Amino acid sequence: MAHASLVELIKLAGLPASAADAVEIAGTEPVFATRYKPVAPGAAAMAARGLAAAELWALKTGRRQQVRVNMRAAAAALRGSRYLRINGEKPAEDPEKITGFYPLRDGRWMYLHCNFFNLRDCNLAVLGAPQQRDAVARAVAKWDGLELENAIFEGGGACSFVRSEEEWRALPQMQAVARLPLLEIVKIGDAPAQPLPAGDRPLSGVRVLDLTRVLAGPTCARTLAEHGADVLRVTREDLADMGPTDFDTGIGKLCTHIDLRNPPEAETMRGLVRECDVFSQSYRPGALAHHGLSPEALAQVRPGIVYVTLSAWGREGPWSGRRGYDTVVQSANGMAWRPNNERPAFLPYSAQDYVAGYVLAFGAMVALARRVREGGSWLVRASLAGAGHWILQHGVLEPSEYAHLPVELPADELRPLLMEHESPIGRITHLAPVVQMSETPARWARPSVPRGYHKPVWPPRG
């Protein structure tokens, strides 16, 4: 199943099915107790990005290499942030967190996403409730699901009425998602062919601007760093961060603050763009255009750029402009739904986030290879809902096939998958790279750092 998924993915990128012959995917699904089968598409996406890195290495050196992915390690990578430890300690949960499922007036369920203060405040404003879980529950219980969902989205928040798969399939948004491919790689401008920078890794000297948040987008940029890219994460000082999660997805990256509302800092951003190779962002479709950072604008500023963009719901359909995150999409597309109106529950994976992130990293490297061969500026697109649709297409398991499975890998199996590094905040424990490459092993050259730790300048190439 995973090999077939790999072939499907690489064919989407215009590569021959025979390219998958250089890849070994070992193991089977299921791994953890869930009716869904995300590990096959997840392992395929990880293998595909290893294959793309190997192709870039072949373009630089003429040498081929083998790529290997173990499906049990891939399963861990689809929930990688939960293995993060700082100085040996698991990061503490926020005791005032109000994100979660709440029963509605008719007994059905609503999911509220309040992990960012701006979304929390928008959600609470619609509900007219203080930041107390009991008060939020009482407020939600006064609403019908669709009415509250629409009110929160119109108010700038993030949520989802918890739907079954059948209800999701009936929605115009699902039909819009199904019409789009999982991955799009589109030429958006002319530019001369550009060779890869010199260096001893597939992406040595390749510069990546990372304007993404949470998991999928940061995972894409972290993956490029695994193969040698210089990744500069750009955030804004007054924006809420994801706390410890940032230290997991921030491995291998530089990190700086830029406020695009400040003209001198906006000019600094344009200077960084002129010297970058990949620009990655996860804002809602069109949100960066008024800052002059649309794909078309950057193709003019920096001919030959690879512009990577992630959205929650895809670029088409009535929800295309809505905010969304993995848990919001799981609540909408049936993954979190439980029969008989039981309390919803998420998959034991952040599978849509990680699959989308690895698919985008694969697409970015395919676009870089096209830039070497034929030139041009390129747009790479994917969405969380598209990743979810791909996972759902892999079908479901019977309870007898997964009910006996554990919720975690055995300690003696998990231990070799972990690694440590020293950072400015202490000793960080996290998953090691899962993709194994015979000649250019994936690794990170930089530690995780706090937000804004570096100046907004590129390091020397090479």
N, C-alpha and C positions, 0 to 999 in steps of 0.2 A: 504493500500500500504506500509506504513512504517513497519508494523508488518511483512508483507511478506518479505520485504527487510532485516529485522533483522534475520528472520529464514534463509534466503539465506546466510547471512554473518556468522552466528554461525555454520552452517553446513560446510562451507568452512574450519572452524577451527576444525572440527571433533567433535563438540558438538551436542547433540540431539536437534531436533526441539522443544521438550518439555521444554528445558531450557528457551525459550522465554516466558513461562507462568509466570515467576517471574517479567516480565517487563510490565509496562503500558506506552504506547505512546499516549498522548492525543492531539487532534486537527487534522486539515486537511491541505492539500495543495491545492491551492497556497497561499502564504503570501504576496510576493511582485510581482511587475509587470515584469514578464519575461515568455517567452514561455516554458522554461525548468522547470523541476521538481526536483531540487536538495535537497529539504527539507526532503523528505521521506528517501532517502539514507543517508542524513546527520544525521537525528534523529535516524535512525537505527544504524549508526556507533557510535553515542554517547551512545545509550542504550546498545550496545554490550560491550563497554568498562566499563560501569557501571556494567553490568552482570559479566564481567571477574573479576572486583574488588570484587564484592560480593562473587564470587567463591573462591577467595584467602582468604577472611575473613572466609568463611566456612571451608576451609582447616585448618586455624589457630585455630578456636574456636568451630567448629561444628554448628555454628548458621547461619541461613539463613536470608536474608532480601529482601525487595522489592526495585525495581528500577523504577523510573518514569522520563519521559522526556516529556516536553510540546513542540509541534512542532513550535509554534510561538517563544518561547525562543530559540529553535534550529535554527530557521531561523536567528535570531540575532547573534547566535554563529558562523554561517557560514560567517559572515562579521564582526567578533568581533573587529578587530583592528581599525575599523573606530570610535568606541566609546571611544577610549583612549583620556583622557584629562590629562594634567599636570598642576597642580595648577589652574584648572578650564578652561584652555585654550586649544583649538584644536591646535595640532602641525601645524606649517606653512609649506606650500608646497615649494619645492625648485624652485625659480624663473628661474633658468637656466636649468631646467629639459628638456631633449629632448626625453625621452621615449614617444612613442606613435605611432599612425597610420600615414602613409604617402602614397600619391598616387604614383603609378608607371607609367612607360612610357605609358602603355596601359589603364590607368585609374583604374586599380585594385589597391589593397592595400597591403602594407607591414607594419608589426609591428616591431619596434625596441625596444629591452629591454636594457636600458642604466642605470639601477638603481645602478649598481656597477661601480666604475671608471674603472676597468680593462675591463669590457664588453663594456662600453662606448668608451674607447680608441680603442679597437679592431674594433668596428663598424665604428667609424669615420675614422680609417685608411683605411678600405676597401672602404669607400665612398670618401675618399680624401677631407673631409669637416671639417671645424672648428666646435666648440661646440656652434653653433647658429641654432636655429630651422629653420629659413628661408633657411640658407645655406644647412642644411641637407635635407630639402624638395626639393631643386633644384637638389641635388645630387641623391636622390632616384628616382626622376622623369626621370633620364637617363637610368634606369635599367628595365629589365624584372624581374618578381617575382622570378621564380625558379633560375635564374642566380644569383641574388643578395643573395637569401637565401643560396645557396650553397657556395658562396664566403665568406659570413660572418661566416658561421659555420666552413669553412676551416681556416678562419683567427682567430678563437678562440672566436668569439662573440656570441650573442644570438639574435634571431629574428624569425619571421615566416611570410611567404607568407600567406595572409588571404584566407582560403579555405572554401568552403561550406561543409556540411556534406557529400554530395555525392562524392566530390573530396577526402575528407579524407578517406572514406570507400574504395576507389580504390587504396590507397597507400599500399605498402608492410609493412610499419611500423604499420599502423592500423591493418592489418591482424596479425602481430606479437603480438600486444597488445591484440587482441581478443583471441588469443590462450592461453594466460596466465591467471591464476586465479587472482582475485582482490587481494588476500592475500595468501602468501605462508609461511608456518611454517615448516621448514625442520631440521631434526636432523643432525648435522655436526660433532659430536664427542661423545665419551663416557665419562661419569663422574658419580660419585655416586649420589644418590638422596640427595637433600639438603633441609632441612626444611626452612620455612620462618623465618626471624628474629622475635624476640618477639616485641610486641608493641601494641598500641591501635588503629592502623589503618591498612588497608589491606597491604600496602607497607611499613610500618614502618621498618626502617633499611635497606631497599633495596637501593643499590647505583647505580646511573645511570650517565654515562658519555655522555654528549650531544655535539657532534661535528657537529651540523646541523646549517643551516642558513635559513633566510626568514621565511616562515610560517609553512609548513607541518611538517618538522622535529622538529622545536621548539615546535609546538603544541603537538606533541607526547610526548616529554619530560615534558612539562608543565602539561599535563594530568596525567602522572605518579606522578608528585609532588602533584597534587590534592588529590591523594590517599595515601600520606604519604612518598613517596620516597625521598631520598636525591639526588638531581640532581645537578651535577657540569657541568655547561656549559663551554666549552673550545673553545676559539677563539685565534686569533693572532693579536698582537697589530697593525700591519701595514695593516690589511685587512679592507676594507670599511665596515661599519655597516649599518643597516637599519634604523638608527635614532630612532624615537619614537616607531616604531614597535617592536624594541628589548625590550622596557619596557613593552609591552603588553605580548609578548610570554616569557619574562624573569621572570614573576611572579612565586615565589616559588623556584627559583633556586639560587645557588651559581654561581659565574662567575669568571673565571681565564684566564690568557694568557699563552699559551704554543706555542713555535715555533718549530715544528718538524724538521726543518732544522738545529737546534742547538743540537749537540749530548747530552749534559747534560739535556736539556729540553726534548728531545726524551726519555731519560731514566726515567725522571720524569713521562712522560706519561705511560711508561710500568709499573712503580710502581703503578700508579692509576688503570691501567687495572687489575693488579693482585688482587686488592682488590674490584673490582666492580662486579656488577651482570648483568647490562645491558649496552651495548655499542651501541650508536645510531649515525649514520652518514648519510649525504645526498650528498656525493661527487659522481661524475660520476662513473659508474661501473669500478672497478679496480684501481681507482685513489689513494687509500691509500695503495695499496699492496707494493709499493716500500718503504714505511715507516714501513713495518712489521705489518700493521694493517688490513690485510685481515681477513675475517671470519675464515679461516682455521688456520691462524697464531695465532689469539687470542684464539681459542679453545685449542691450545697447551699451551699458556701462562697462560690462566685462564680456566681450565676445568670447565664446568658448566655455561659458559657465555651465555647470550642471546644477539645476535648480530642483531641489527635492521638496515635495510638499505632502503633508499628511493632513487629512481632515477626519472628523468623526464619522460623518454620514455619507461621504462621497460628494462629488461635484454636481450631481443632478438630484432632482426630487424636491418635494416641499420642505424637507428637513435639512437641506444642504447647508443652510446658514446657522443651524442650531449648534449649541455647545454640546460636547459629548466626551465621554471617557470610557474606558473599558467596561467598568461596572454599569454605567448608564446604558451602553449598548447591550450588554448581557441581559439587563432587565427588560429591554425593549424587544430583543429578538428571540426570546423564549429560553435562553440558556439558564436563567435564574428561576424560571417558573417551576412550580411544583404542583402536582395534581391535587384535587380536592381542596383547593385553596389553602394548602399548607404554607407555612412561612417560606418565602423564597430563600434560595441559597446560591452563592456563586460557585463556579467551577473551582477546583483546587489549583487553578492556574490563572495567571493574567494572560491567557493565551492570545487574545486578539491584539493586545499591546505588543507582545513580543513577536508574534508572527508578522504583524505589520512592520515592525522595526527592522526585522531581518530581511523581509521582502524589499523594503526601501533601500537597505544597504546593498543588496544584490543589484537592484535597479541602478543605483548610483554608480556602481563599479562597471556595469554593462555600458552605461552612458559614457564613462571615462574611456572605455575601450573603443567605443565608436568615435569619440573625439580624436583618439590616436589614429584611427584608420581613415576617417573621412572628414574630420573637423565638425564644426557646427556647435551651437548651443542647444542644450537639452533640458527638457522638463520631465521629471520622474514623479508619478502620482500614485498614491494608494490611500486607503481609508480603513479605519477600525471596523466599520460595518462590512466592508468588502472582505477583510480578513475573517470576520465572523461568518459571513456567508460561505466562504471557502471551507471553514471548519465544519459548518453544518452540512455541507455537501458530502462530507466523509461518513455521514450516518451516525447511528447510535447503537449502543450495546444493550443486551438484555441484562437485567439485574444479576442473573446467575454468572455473568461473565466478569462482573466488576465488584460485586458486593463484598467479596472476601479480601479485596486488595487493601494494602495499608494506606495511610494518609501521608507517609513519609518514607524515604529511602532508609534502609538500615544504616546505622551509624558507621559501620565498617565500609559500607559502599559509598556513603556520602563524603567521608573524610578525605579520600584522595581527590575528590572533585573541587576541594576548597583550596584557597591560597591566602596569603597575608601580604600586606605591604604597609610601610610606615608612611603616615601622612601628617600634615600640620595639625590635625586634630587627634592624632594618636594612631594606634595599630588597627587597621581595618582588615577584617576577614570577609571574604566574598568568594563567589564561584570563579574558578579559573576558566579560561577559554575552553569551549566545548569542541569546536571544530579543530580537528587534527590535520596538519598539512606536513607532507614529508620533507619539504625543502625550506619553507619559510614559516615556521611555527607561529601561530597567533600569540601575541603578547602585548602588554601595555608598557610603554616606556615612561609614563608619568603617573604620579599618585593622584588620588582624589584630593581636591582642595576646596576650601570654603568659597562661597560665591564672591566674585569681585576680587579674587586673590591676585590676579595679574593685571598688568597694563594692557590697553587695547592695541597691541602691536603683534605682528607676526614674528616668530623666531626665524632665523636664517634657514633657507632650504638645504636639505641634505644633512 
